Amino acid sequence: MKLMPCPLNGPRNISEFVCRGEVTTVPDRECSDREWSEYVFMENNIAGEVCEWWIHTPTAYWFIARRDTRSEKILQTYTVADFFSQSARKAKS
Amino acid sequence: MTLPSIKRLGEGFGDFIDLSKPVEFTFDGDRYSGFEGDVISSALAGSDQWLISRSFKYHRPRGLFSLAGHEANSIIQIGDEPIVYADLRKIEPGMTAQPVNCFGSLQRDWLAFLDRMGKFLPVGFYYRSFFRPKGAWRFWEPVIRRMAGLGTINPHAKHRYYDKKYGFFDVIIVGGGQAGMNAAIEAAKQNKSVLIVEESAQLGGALNFQRLDARGVLAKEIRDGLVQEIANLNNIEVMISAVATGLFTDGWVSVTTEKRLHKIRGDTVVIAAGSVEQPAVFRNNDRPGVMLGTAAQRLMRLYGVRPGKRGVVLTANDDGYGVALDCLDAGVEIAAILDLRTHPANGELRAQAQNTELRILEGSAICEATGHHHVKAINVAKVKEDGSWNETGETISCDFVTMSVGYAPNAALISHGGGSFEYDSDRAMHLPSTLPDWCHAAGAVNGLFSPKACTADGIRTGSMAAKGESSKAERAEDPLAHSINHPFPIFRNVKGKDFVDFDEDLQSKDILDGLNDGFRDIQLLKRYSTLGMGPSQGRHSNVNAIRLVAKYEQTNEDSVGTTTFRPPYRSEKIAVLAGRSFDPVRRTAMHHRHLEAGAHMTLAGAWLRPGYYRNGKSAEQSIFDEVRNCRSNVGMIDVSTLGGLDVRGSNAAEFVNRIYTWAYTKQQVGRARYLLMTDEAGVVIDDGVACRFADNHFYLTATTGGVDGVYREMLYWNAQWRLDVDITNVTAAFAGVNIAGPTARKVLEKLCDDIDLSAEGFPYMGVRIGHVAGVPARLLRVGFVGELGFEIHVPASRGEALWDAAMAAGEEFNIKPFGVEAQRVMRLEKGHIIIGQDTDGLTTPHEANMEWAVAKKKPFYVGKRSVDMQAAKPSRRRLLGFKLTDKNAPAPEECHLIIRDGNITGRVTSAVRSPSLDEVVGLAYIEDENTEVGSKFHIRIAGGQLVEAVVAPIPFYDPDNKRQEL
């Protein structure tokens, strides 16, 4: 069975994890009703690399994994802090 | 009387058996004698019993074919145990084995007439029959059920002890043959921890029985050398009689032994599973006595049994000559060797055979075998260079036939792991074309056959595996691999019974009929004809079928493609998969007290909770008695399972405020406040109570089933908000009771002296910290059941002590425990909702009448945007209280429908005949506008009857809530 490299616990059986879905940005409070509904209900569902929220259920540890939905390979996993500081750096540049 | 056995072969044969230890067993009512180490097939053969089973469709006599346990031929039953492979199961003293799929007896199967009904049983016939005329199926179904199946199960069989085991290795080698052993040794030399998984009783694979050289000694020499090397290395673990049934992502291998399921993780896996010898297709190629060349060799080398008295060897490679030489060594007569090849390649074994008296016919084939329960002769055919053939008219009498026409890689596990195969027309075999990174293929499974090539391939993959290198689907050159497979060993006969798939009784014409019926894609052909769907899973049939299809469709084998192998490689017993009978439950600290009090326990998730306490009356009466006692005197319920979360930190209030719908930042210390949780879609997902014990400490309760999800969501949100707060799931750390009833305060006063328990000192919805019965406790005055009540949370280890103290203190007040069922009745009398029962996956706070718990002025909580959007739309439905207008009408149940003017306009979520009010009350969703108190509707109850109901105000019981606020 697949291994998930947890940033805290190391490689563990995928059965110990739950995926909560794509990493998305909550839209502004002033966004339209349509934008809000799409945020709540729609997924991009792309064939390619996605970043997702995952939790290691025995230790209740949340982290982010970048996964290729075509090959199912886990490309990289990040602590939440690292992921968002990297994204912030990417956004600035 | 024991049937006589034939003397076994001597020195150099019978490697697996111990002639000093005879073993008696029974098959089909007859007693047989074999030796320790014999499998059932070999022991039967040793007594000249070759008939083992009847075929699936035609009930043709079948017997020993591969001696490798692939095919249905060898399936028998032992007592309760079905699907026993006679080729694989060792005989044991007193064992009682039975044949399967025969009616009457194995010798005289009543259904044998089906063999002559071939015309009425074409491929896929069951798609076109059994349903006309109307009602035909009702006749046929029981007939087919009785006829079908390879064995019987005993529905009362006891679950014996099976278990599971985990293993972790650097390198897992599947297959302990020449390539596998070399790979293991190489990886071990590079200091890796290595596991070899070997299916048979000892290492060696084909080295145990094949003939590699003229003298017939080389195979054993190679084998013994490798086994010794492995024994000398202490980082190689060997599992024998262990079948690798599946290969899963990232090197996860499932292995079954007799009573264990092993789940083993390897950093890398080397599949060295060898190859499966393939049959030739000719008329009556399924007769007992017709077997694979390696079967005859196994029979002689491993078990010392002669395959017969006088045999014919059919061959298309050097190995067939080895079979003949083995027979000569064993004193078995060979009438002739028929070589399919018009110009046979040179080979050491062929050269040796040519030096003997053996009669060798080149460019010759078998066009038909004769004999019924056993082969008695074959008819010879002459083969031309272009592959065409015709009967020569010669018949050779024989009592066994061996076939050596080639091999197919034992590819299943590579397929499971995601590898793929392509047909190499030069070698006339499938070869791995892609492999997962972490999975290597070595030896015959990789299309290599000579000892030198297998050894080198083993070392190559062992080294790559040890170094963690990505696998490569490639192989060195091996001249032997080009002359080992016949490209088309198929001799179609218009008279039929030329079997391509023995397990499914498919003749060559069935395959072609399937194509003619339009099922041209190999995937469709498989499912239409059932090709490859039997116990052998296509191991003896896929390749010949693909060759047939390619020829008929005038294309090549590679274009035809293959079907997909899926786990398990071999049938797995459900008992092995189940392992230990293990049903984990969670118990509260008061568990034993509940059992002692006669509780009928129920499951709430994984927790065991008392449903009600038996008192000699019916369940309903017991429950109603508990309700009455609680409302008149005092009751106590174990609430330990309810969720508890400690939220501490300078941002604790802000955090709670963002997670739940109501307002908490100004909540006073010492007060409790209702909690309602929505998800981002605005749907109600949990509820509970927030207790503020300090400015920076909230203790939150949640539902038993919801707390784990709530905890996860809290951590998810705070991973982003990064508020200064610690969240801990303390559900299991606390045990809790709720003491409720008019005299609850009196009971508590006897147990607690450091809290002012008066109505003014401890008002409704207050919370306190103190000691109860000397145990440090958190006290909450909450009103779920609608009576004066105190919920007491203590450290779980003191739960039982608290229970005992409360029961003792309450005795004078008639305290009695009440269970979940009574609690549910009482909360319903108060109109309180239960999340998940009165709410569903779409319920918004407004639909559930919970607008009062939604803060009007908060700028944010999870789900606010959606809740506001939903509230702005016209209401779809409302959860309302109702009563039945006829007090004696039967109570409806959950999900009974609301009917108004003939339309379905809602459903009941909860209903009960209230013992306190002596009438039926409940909650229901109403989807139309008639929601005012007093408006009437009907409920359709079980049996279709309509009962009239009326919208009624909530709470039904104690509408002014005076009792809980005492």
Interface residues (C-beta under 8 A of the other chain):
Chain A: M1 K2 L3 V18 R20 R29 D33 W36 S37 V40 F41 W53 I55 T57 A60 W62 E72 V80 F84
Chain B: F248 T249 D250 W252 E680 A681 Y711 R712 L715 Y716 A719 Q720 N729 F860 R865 S866 M869
